[in-house]
Every structure is written in C-alpha cells, then in structure tokens.
Amino acid sequence: MVKKLVAYGSENDVKSFIGLKKCKYYELRRKYSQLPSHYVHVACQDASTRIKSFLKLKRKKLAKSDKSLINKTSIWLDDHLWKPLGYTTIKVATHKG
C-alpha cells in the first residue's frame, strides 16, 4: 500500500498527507476492504513522510536515485489499531478482528 502511494505521490506531485488521502483513500479502501480503515490512513501518513524526506534529500543532492525507493518495510499503527494488554503485550487490529 505504501509503495503504491509513494509511486503515485512522486509521479503526480502530491506530497501532503491530506492530498494523498484525498486522491487514493476510496480506491485503497475498495481494494483492501478486509483491513480496518485506519491502515489506509497511516499508510498515507507514512508515504507522505517518505516523499517529503526524499525531496529534501534530492534538493540537497544527497539522493541516490531519481525516484523514492522503499528499502525497509514498516507499519505505522495509530491509537485505533492497537491497545496494550498488561505491561508486555499488545493487541493489534487485523482483518480477522
């Protein structure tokens, strides 16, 4: 999901979280209907952060490529997607509940 958002944002000059969410939210919700909606929300946040970081590196001539590449996978979870169960365990919302 993040790879698609970064590619779309880079190609269409959409850098902001609001812009990405406005353009791609409903499409991603239809495609990933089994996931909670907040996964799309945080994927847009992650993608906009990656796009802005890449553009900053590109301005400083420190970017190693012409496109923003995703080398490491990460998942952002907002407060609606997880909750603590005691001191050492968390419960994460998934497509199965």
Secondary structure, DSSP 8 states (H G I E B T S, - for coil): -HHHHHHHHHHHT--SHHHHHHHHHHHHHHHTTTS-HHHHHHHHHHHHHHHHHHHHHHHTT--SSSS----S------TTTEEEETTTEEEE--TT-
